[in-house]
Amino acid sequence: MIHHQLGYPIVEIFEGKVRLILPEVSLKSSIPPKTPVFYNPAMARSRDIGVLFIRVCEDLPGGGLSVCDALAGSGVRGLRYLIETSRVGHLVSNDISREAVKLISVNVNVNGVSDRVTIENRDANSLLADYASRGERFHIVDIDPFGSPANYIGNAIMAVRGRGILAATATDTAPLSGVYPKTCLRRYGAISIKTEFYHEVGLRILVGYIARIGLTYDLGVDNLLAYRELHYFRCYVRVEPGVRRAEKTLDNIGFITYCSTCMYRRSIPLVDAALRSSPSLTVCPLCSSNLNFIGPLWIGRLASPSLCRSMVEEIERTVVTDRDHITRLLSYLEYEASMPPTYYTLDRIASKLRVETPSFEKIRDIIIGEGYRFSRTHFDPKGFKTDMDPITLLELLRRHLE
Ligand SMILES: C[S@@+](CC[C@H](N)C(=O)[O-])C[C@H]1O[C@@H](n2cnc3c(N)ncnc32)[C@H](O)[C@@H]1O
């Protein structure tokens, strides 16, 4: 019956607690096709994290939340938020594709939630602009496109209620991380170069871009959770109305200066970089090479540690695809959240100092022995972070490893 309605072979599965009718081809191909409707089983983890986020986020009202899944595909993401969090009152599930909307309708019906879902078949930008102009703003707007979310952010941020959440996915990780600098400059207005901490650069450019768009509307932004996984970046930011909030947000936007000769790096708030032009901003204090400027990007926290902890605790009560993986990811995020921007990698240290690759234990002992903090990072299995300033660290590493 459903097969007849949709006109292509289907399968029925459960993701989380949501029953889903999907194109059979989505589960059979190694790269899920865009037609007839896109569904990527590998992104279930990202949706699990979204469910955990909404279940514990203290910034949102306890119930009756309005959610817009603006690029919904099969509808899975919004349906999971609706069915698995008990906080969502109403969902707008939208997709520009007619086939997608037919499938969303089937999935809404098989889950028996049609009274709580409005299905729309529109361009996401015009949908979001309309809802915002009617004053029907959402507690949560989710932007999950193919590739870059950049051209949806303006309308999305305007469609979020005060202190609501804008969640966005970016799969254009190569431009963001410095592989295609011109594309990054064009899409995000930011300079990205290849560094050993390229994943972090990409994620911070994404969050920084959202924050800068917010500023143009006198909206402040605080980043609650941002991470890198598989082939994508994902962030959840709180939108905070008001000029004062917007000005405070400016403190979290800046540049990273980086020396590709000796690995020295430093983050500088935009305001300081704009108001001062001293040689210390352009010349490496360690080796006198010219410094690279990366950004503008987000230089504030990448996650709220208490939010990450609550999400880890919530995993026990949630149906997730890979409990261990998500626990590990969120635990890393919790610990590295209070560290300064950028990380170092064992391989780069070894190649720069022309020594054998050091162990984490050795580096950790050097750092902790000097009274500083050390953490691994979710960005890279061979990466680490520290609050030790780079000059002291690089000199100490030279002394201990060479
Ligand atoms: C990556 S898929 C969404 C995946 C979905 N959120 C999930 O979790 O499975 C992107 C979707 O955006 C839709 N789309 C592309 N351009 C759009 C636009 N301008 N407005 C609304 N939807 C659009 C596509 O049809 C596609 O279904």
The ligand as a Gaussian input file, in Angstrom:
#p B3LYP/6-31G(d) Opt

LIG

0 1
 C       20.970000      16.489000       4.166000
 S       19.314000      16.375000       3.654000
 C       18.415000      16.450000       5.159000
 C       18.624000      15.280000       6.034000
 C       17.705000      15.186000       7.207000
 N       17.724000      16.384000       8.022000
 C       18.051000      13.962000       8.039000
 O       18.445000      14.099000       9.212000
 O       17.947000      12.843000       7.485000
 C       18.985000      17.946000       2.977000
 C       17.559000      18.131000       2.504000
 O       17.398000      19.499000       2.129000
 C       16.462000      19.568000       1.081000
 N       16.644000      20.896000       0.445000
 C       17.602000      21.284000      -0.428000
 N       17.478000      22.596000      -0.703000
 C       16.434000      23.046000       0.043000
 C       15.836000      24.323000       0.219000
 N       16.293000      25.397000      -0.423000
 N       14.803000      24.426000       1.065000
 C       14.318000      23.336000       1.718000
 N       14.847000      22.100000       1.590000
 C       15.888000      21.961000       0.773000
 C       16.783000      18.377000       0.220000
 O       15.655000      18.014000      -0.553000
 C       17.164000      17.322000       1.269000
 O       16.066000      16.509000       1.591000

